[in-house]
Amino acid sequence: MAPVIKRIMKVFLGLILVVVILLIAAFFCINSIVKHSINTGAPKLLGVNTHVDMVNIQPLSGIIHFKNLTLANPEGYTKDKCLFAVNEFYVSINMASIFSDTIKIQKILINAPGCTYEVKNGTSNIDALIAKINKGKPAPQEKKAEPEAPQQPQEKKAGKKVMIDEILLNDTKVAYSSSMTAGTFVTIPVPSITIKDIGKGKDGESFGEALSDVFNKILASLGPAIAGSGDLAGKAIGDGLKGATDAAKASSDALDSGVKDTTKAAGAALDSVGGLFKSKKK
């Protein structure tokens, strides 16, 4: 009996050793794994090319750092334009807070983000991408209606909250094209923005509330610049960001749907930019 127990223990310890080795390998190879996933896996999921030049994730330090991250335009839209691109994305997280009720993010830095909003035949490149992603999802199966037993009301558990010390958004540019601009791209620069103390003073906010708060502060930061410039495109962005803010508020309960509504609001804003350019031509 003793030899059998020894064999089992050897196999068991061997399996543990293999798992530990794999975990260590994954830990040290996490950057190449994430980079490979973005460059190879994400295109299969999204249906468009994605690419990142550099990934630096330091789990123990709470650092996430990407450079030159791009998301290509969907088929049928300008090929030499990216739907989204960012020169540098950097996040610093207080790792001690990960297992607490409130995740503390020390810094979010987004350098030179760019977005292309292109409308063809009444459909934007963003809407086309969303439709492409949804098309790949399996159709929901209908369930037979069954009598439901009365359930006791349950208290909703509070989800994770977030607190953000600082957000830096530098050198943002939006490129817009539609029939309103005669198919040419109009580049709209957005002033650099610094946002501080999201969720502070109230032990954090839900992710939806934080998103809404960020949009509100972006709008407040852009207000003086837009008012001082007297630029029609700038005014359109301001009006559009207000619409995006209202949409973001709806994401407090459902972040995913809130993001979708925000995207639609941003699209409506950029359509208004095209309308202004059309009116200028008359």
N, C-alpha and C positions, 0 to 999 in steps of 0.2 A: 504493500500500500504506500509505503514511504517513497519509493521511486516514482510512482504515479503522481503523487503530490508535488514532488520536485520538478517533474516535467511540466505540470500545469503552471507551477510558479515561474518556471523559466519562460514559458510561452507568454504568460501574463506580464512579466517584467519586460520581456522583449517588445510586446505591443506598446507598453507604456513608453519605452525608450524611443520607439519609432514615432509615436505621437509627439513626444517632446522634441525630437529632432525636426519633425515637420513644422511644429509651431515656431521653433527657433528660426528655421529657414524662411518661413512665411514672414516672420517679424523683420528679418534683415532684408528680405526681397520684396517687401510691401510696395516700395516705390516702383519697381519694374512691373509688379503685378497690376497695380492701378494704371500705370501708363499703358500697358498692353491692353487692359480692359477698355480704356478710353479710345485708343487708336484702332482696336480690332473688334471689341465686343459691342461698343456703343453704336457704330454704324449699322450693325445688324438689327439692333433694337429700334433705332430711330429712323432708319432708312435713308440717312444722309451721312456724308463723311464727317468724322470728328477727329481732331488731332490735338495733341499736347506735346510740347517740346521737352518740358522738364517737370518732374514730379518729385517733391521732397516732403515726405510725411514722417514726422518724428512723434510716435505715439507717447513716449514718456514725457516729452516736452510740451505736447499739445500743439505742435506746429503743423499746419497744412499749407503747402506752398506750391502753386502751379505757375508755369510761364508759357506764354503763347498758346492759349487754349482757343480753338476755333470750332465753330459749328457751321457747316456749309449750307448753302441755299438748297431747298428741295428742287427736284427736277422741274423744268419749265420756267425757272427764274434765272436771273443773271449769274453765270457760273463763276465769274471772277470776283464776285462779292460774297462775303460770308454773312450768314444770317446773324451770327453773333461771334464776336472775337474779343478777347481780353489779353492785354500784354502781360499782366501779373495779377495773381489772386493769392492773397496771404491771409491766413487766419491764425490767431493765437488764442488757445483755450486754456483756462485754468483746470488742469486735469483732476485736481482734488475735488472739483465740483461736479464731475461727471456722474457720480453716484448719489449726489444730493438732489433735493427737489428743484433746485435752480442751477442751471448750467451757466457758468460765467465765462463770457467771451471777452477777452481783453482788447482785441483789435481785429478789425476786418479792413484790409487794404485792397482796393480794386483800382489798378492803374490802367489807363487808356482802354476802357471798355468801348466797344463799338457795336452798333446794331443797324442792320439794313432792313428797312420796311418797304417792301415792294408790292404793288398791287397790279395784278393782271387779270383782265376780264372779271373784275369785281371781287376777286379772291386774293388775299394777301399771302405772302410767303409763310407767315406764321400760321395762318389758318390752314394752309396746305400741309404744313408739317404736322399740325395737330390731327388733321384728318387722316394723314398717312399712318400716324401712330395708332389712332383709334381703329383703323381698318385692320391692323394686325392683331387686335385683341379678340379673343374668342367671344362669341355671342353668349349672353347670359342664358342659362337654362331655366325654363319655366318649372316652377315647383307646384305640385298639386296642393290645392288649398286644404288645409286640415284644421279642424277646430282647435283653437288655442286654449290651453288651460290658463285660468286666471293667475297672473304672476304678482308677486309682492313687489311694490315699488322699491327700487334699489337706489341708494345714494350714488351719485356720480363721483368717481374718484378724480381728484385733481391731477391733471397731466403735468408733465415736465414744464418748467418755466425757464425763461432765458433772460440774462442780463448782459448788455453789451456796453463796454466802456467807451469804445470809439469806432466809428466807421469813416473811412476816408475814400472818397470817390473822385478820382482825378482824371482830367482830360477826356471826358466822355464826348462821343460824337454819334449822331444819328443820321443815317443816310436815307432819304425818302424819295420814292419814285412812283408815279402813277400817271394816268392819262391827264390828270390835272397839271402835271409838270412836263407834259409832252414827252413822257418817257425818260426824261433826263433825271439824274440823281442830284438832289439838293442836300448838301451836308449842313447839319445844324449842330454847332458846338454847344455844349452845356457847361456852365461854370463848375469849377471844382467845389466839392461840398464836404464839410466835416460835420459829423453828427456825434454827439456825446450823450452818455448816461441814459441809454435805453433800458427801461425797467427799474432804474434805481429809485429808491425812496419808497418802493412798494414790494420789495422782495421778489422782483422779477415780473415778467409778463409771459402770457402764452405766446407761442410762436406766431399765431395769427395777429394778436395784439401788437407784438413787436413789429411785424411787417407793416401794419397800419400806421404805427407810430413813426417808423422810418419814412414812409411816404409823406406823412404830414410835415415832417421836418425838412424833407427835400423840397416840398412845395414852399415852405416858409423861407428857406434859403434862396430859392430861385426868385421869389417875389420881387425884392428890390432890384435885382439885376434886370429882370424882364421889364419892370416899370420904368427903369432908367434908360433902357436901350431904345424903346419905342419901336422895336423891330416886330413886324407882323408875325414872322415865324416864331419868334420868342414868345409872343403873346399866345399863339396857338399851343405851344408846348405847355405854357402855364395853365391854360384852360384844360388841356389834356391830362396833365398831372393831377389836377383837382378831380377829374373823373376817375383816374387811376386810384387816387386816395379813397374815394367813396367805394370803389370796388374792393379795395384791399380791406376795408372795414368788415366786409362780409366774410372775410377769411378767418375771423376769430374762432368760429365754430368748425369751419371746414377749410383748412389751409389750401388743399388742392383746388377746390372749386374757386376759392378766392384768387388764386394765382391765375386761373383761367379767365375769370372776370376782369382781372387787372390787365391781362393781355388784350382783351377785347377793348377795354377802355383806352389803352395806349394806342391801339389801332385807330379808334375813332378820333383820337387827338391828332394823329399824323394825317388822317384824311382831311381834317380841318386845315392843316398846313397847306395841303394841296389846293383846297378851296380858296385860300387866301392868295396863293400864287396865281391862280386862275383869274381872280378878281383884279389883280394888279396888271394882268396883261390887257384887260379890256380898256 
